[in-house]
Amino acid sequence: MLASEDITALGLTLRLAGVTVLVLLAVGTPLAWWLSQTQSRCKTMVEAVVALPLVLPPTVLGFYLLLALGPHGVIGGLSRALGGESLAFTFTGLVIGSAFYSLPFVVQPLQGAFEAMGRRPLEVAATLGASPLNRFVTVAVPLARRGFLTAIVLGFAHTLGEFGVVLMLGGNIPGATQVISIAIYDHVEMLQYGQAHMLSALLLVLSFSILLAVYLLNRRFSVVHP
């Protein structure tokens, strides 16, 4: 049986992953669209920044985010100046950190889907009088639905198992910032391997089920709409 603190950590993890995916879709969709369409010299630089979390150790990213979101950081200081609180060691801070860490897992699939559909459908829609926004909503988004599905699943699954960034940025506060990966680490430190095993197995099954679902859905889309 899971302890109440473990259930709370699981609920917090699922909420963090869900909110992070929504934030990443709002930010990553226009960014991916711009990267797929632009010929700007800045494109390579932006692509490198987006991919940086793939190679940067999570503790390094978490450390700099901690400085930025802390009371004397750029973002944390601005939040306090506007009457808010320091964002370090809060759920909002975890969302910001998770969004940075999972950014390539959402932007890259979307960029690839937008690039794969080519320019022809958009040119046809333009000749029919569709505005740029209308072309994006009614043509680009439906054609890139597999990319959206992949981005949502990868962003959600990657945030589920996040450890280094959330530990640096959120600490280990039960009920506030303690996610399931940190709860597993705590159980191992206390030699409670049974509880650690249950949480790890739960996370393993959940992650596998999510990935299996996306592969099955992508296969269904490819069969119905070759």
Disulfide bonds with the S-S distance in Angstrom:
none
